[in-house]
Amino acid sequence: MISWSEAISSQDPSQAATRPDQSPLATDKTGHLRAADALTFRTPTAEDGPAITRLVEDCPPLDTNSAYCNLLQCTHFADTCVVAERAGQILGWISGYCPPSEPDHIFVWQVAVHPDARGLGLGQKMLSVLVDRPATAHATHLITTITDDNEASWRMFTGFARKRSLELARTPYFEQDAHFAGAHSTEHLVTIGPFSCKPD
């Protein structure tokens, strides 16, 4: 089952909902994380599976994949997935892979940002981490699919392309009637690139 890339709408971090076992991110007056509370970015491990499953469940309308699917992403596809965490709490997640037919492309499957971390540009930061890794140095393009009405995803991916001075193209990919029997809006294939220069 395909899960479509979704970005969560930005909101004022001071208004972010919290649960009893979680505290909101501490930010300064400009909305930036305090140095002591800075996020770290890394590849996932199998032990992250349960926390990633909970994070995705906390980020509707993302499709909730099976726990086993998330474990496969954390292991088989770890090099093309990103975890963002603070003090051991996972607040951001990107899952992706390189399509076998297009190994020089990185397909971004899901982007999840915890309610406590929204409004901080975390989605774009994780995309940058992903494409700047040595493990993805071979990649020339970033691709994903987005529905017309997913304004948050369009903002995130167009913002990422604009900041890096990259071209962004879109074309219908999975169509509402032909592929979803009318039950889901058309997914547009978004292609960003080419990456002309990547960090050493």
Phi and psi in degrees as a GROMACS rama.xvg file:
@    title "Ramachandran Plot"
@    xaxis  label "Phi"
@    yaxis  label "Psi"
@TYPE xy
-82.953  135.331  ILE-2
-110.486  129.197  SER-3
-90.6219  144.045  TRP-4
-64.3637  129.043  SER-5
-133.265  140.202  GLU-6
-110.653  144.456  ALA-7
-87.2317  139.471  ILE-8
-58.5401  139.925  SER-9
-70.7647  147.853  SER-10
-148.704  166.083  GLN-11
-64.6572  120.618  ASP-12
-60.0218  -25.0113  PRO-13
-70.9475  -15.4387  SER-14
-102.168  4.83242  GLN-15
-66.4247  137.461  ALA-16
-71.5406  145.718  ALA-17
-128.358  158.78  THR-18
-107.835  162.663  ARG-19
-55.1442  -31.329  PRO-20
-94.2999  9.49667  ASP-21
-133.778  140.649  GLN-22
-109.728  149.034  SER-23
-68.7358  158.666  PRO-24
-66.839  136.024  LEU-25
-84.8207  125.705  ALA-26
-126.626  158.962  THR-27
-86.7265  -171.476  ASP-28
-66.3866  -19.9935  LYS-29
-90.6265  -1.36019  THR-30
88.3155  5.68142  GLY-31
-90.4596  150.669  HIS-32
-63.7476  139.389  LEU-33
-66.6977  148.934  ARG-34
-54.1479  -39.6538  ALA-35
-69.2337  -17.9251  ALA-36
-112.313  20.1266  ASP-37
-64.4429  148.555  ALA-38
-78.5359  149.97  LEU-39
-117.372  151.8  THR-40
-122.716  139.772  PHE-41
-158.954  173.127  ARG-42
-79.5709  153.048  THR-43
-79.8036  164.632  PRO-44
-127.175  167.332  THR-45
-58.6293  -32.6929  ALA-46
-66.6114  -17.451  GLU-47
-78.7091  -12.6007  ASP-48
-49.8573  -53.1349  GLY-49
-60.3826  -41.6887  PRO-50
-66.5813  -37.1018  ALA-51
-67.6395  -40.0322  ILE-52
-60.0518  -43.1666  THR-53
-65.511  -40.1657  ARG-54
-61.4016  -46.9851  LEU-55
-61.1128  -38.9257  VAL-56
-63.4781  -29.0761  GLU-57
-83.0553  0.572074  ASP-58
-124.642  59.2143  CYS-59
-63.2748  149.058  PRO-60
-93.0386  26.5038  PRO-61
-57.6372  141.568  LEU-62
-68.449  133.308  ASP-63
-88.5429  104.06  THR-64
-73.1856  166.103  ASN-65
-67.5735  155.751  SER-66
-59.2857  -34.8931  ALA-67
-66.5118  -40.1987  TYR-68
-59.743  -44.397  CYS-69
-63.3445  -36.6075  ASN-70
-64.5977  -39.011  LEU-71
-63.6246  -40.4932  LEU-72
-63.5714  -38.101  GLN-73
-73.2164  -14.8126  CYS-74
-117.167  -65.4662  THR-75
-63.6061  -32.0121  HIS-76
-118.639  26.4194  PHE-77
-57.9299  -36.8831  ALA-78
-66.2977  -19.7726  ASP-79
-114.65  24.1841  THR-80
-125.539  153.657  CYS-81
-131.671  134.747  VAL-82
-112.852  132.558  VAL-83
-113.308  127.327  ALA-84
-137.914  158.966  GLU-85
-138.006  122.801  ARG-86
52.0488  39.6796  ALA-87
82.4534  -1.55667  GLY-88
-100.806  125.666  GLN-89
-77.809  119.183  ILE-90
-114.388  -12.515  LEU-91
-146.057  150.984  GLY-92
-152.841  131.85  TRP-93
-124.355  128.889  ILE-94
-111.923  142.104  SER-95
-165.038  177.209  GLY-96
-163.175  166.194  TYR-97
-98.1253  116.513  CYS-98
-58.1302  135.258  PRO-99
-54.9651  -33.8988  PRO-100
-80.8981  -14.4866  SER-101
-137.818  69.2136  GLU-102
-65.196  -13.6961  PRO-103
-92.3015  8.94475  ASP-104
-113.035  144.599  HIS-105
-107.686  117.232  ILE-106
-92.4466  121.593  PHE-107
-89.7723  116.678  VAL-108
-86.9951  -56.878  TRP-109
-135.377  147.393  GLN-110
-126.939  120.572  VAL-111
-124.157  132.43  ALA-112
-128.682  125.004  VAL-113
-60.639  146.021  HIS-114
-51.8533  -33.6394  PRO-115
-69.6533  -14.0611  ASP-116
-115.178  12.8005  ALA-117
-81.3668  153.431  ARG-118
85.6605  5.54479  GLY-119
-110.577  6.51028  LEU-120
71.3415  25.0786  GLY-121
-65.0555  -36.3411  LEU-122
-57.8834  -48.0606  GLY-123
-65.7808  -35.8636  GLN-124
-63.9706  -41.267  LYS-125
-67.2094  -36.4774  MET-126
-61.6115  -41.2794  LEU-127
-64.0963  -42.3467  SER-128
-58.7883  -42.9466  VAL-129
-62.3886  -49.8522  LEU-130
-77.9202  -16.6031  VAL-131
-92.477  -1.32459  ASP-132
-69.9255  145.027  ARG-133
-56.454  -33.1731  PRO-134
-67.0166  -19.6254  ALA-135
-112.267  18.8439  THR-136
-62.3388  -22.0323  ALA-137
-76.4635  -16.552  HIS-138
-74.1411  140.652  ALA-139
-110.117  -19.706  THR-140
-142.671  151.745  HIS-141
-108.584  133.233  LEU-142
-130.567  155.476  ILE-143
-160.798  177.572  THR-144
-126.845  142.212  THR-145
-141.779  140.483  ILE-146
-82.3056  157.316  THR-147
-56.6979  -35.9524  ASP-148
-88.8143  2.90672  ASP-149
-87.7191  77.0148  ASN-150
-62.5323  -36.6719  GLU-151
-64.315  -42.106  ALA-152
-66.0113  -41.5384  SER-153
-60.3984  -41.612  TRP-154
-62.3945  -43.8507  ARG-155
-65.5501  -48.9772  MET-156
-74.3841  -37.6365  PHE-157
-67.7749  -36.1263  THR-158
-64.7662  -40.8144  GLY-159
-61.5874  -46.1442  PHE-160
-63.5844  -42.0262  ALA-161
-65.2505  -42.916  ARG-162
-63.9878  -28.398  LYS-163
-101.246  6.29619  ARG-164
55.2879  44.6966  SER-165
-107.698  151.077  LEU-166
-76.0015  145.507  GLU-167
-126.288  124.548  LEU-168
-121.308  150.951  ALA-169
-137.299  147.709  ARG-170
-155.197  145.205  THR-171
-57.5827  138.367  PRO-172
-125.207  -70.3416  TYR-173
-99.9252  112.556  PHE-174
-93.2378  148.874  GLU-175
-54.0135  -49.2312  GLN-176
-86.1185  -44.5656  ASP-177
-69.4736  -34.1353  ALA-178
-114.684  -23.1017  HIS-179
-115.017  6.37988  PHE-180
51.844  35.7691  ALA-181
78.1101  -0.048781  GLY-182
-90.315  -7.10584  ALA-183
-148.613  144.148  HIS-184
-65.7308  154.498  SER-185
-58.827  133.578  THR-186
-95.5869  125.319  GLU-187
-95.1336  130.606  HIS-188
-75.7704  122.875  LEU-189
-108.352  125.862  VAL-190
-119.846  124.593  THR-191
-119.064  127.678  ILE-192
146.698  -167.552  GLY-193
-78.8659  155.493  PRO-194
-79.9559  107.294  PHE-195
-81.4466  -26.0533  SER-196
-149.008  127.278  CYS-197
-119.606  150.099  LYS-198
-59.8675  150.335  PRO-199
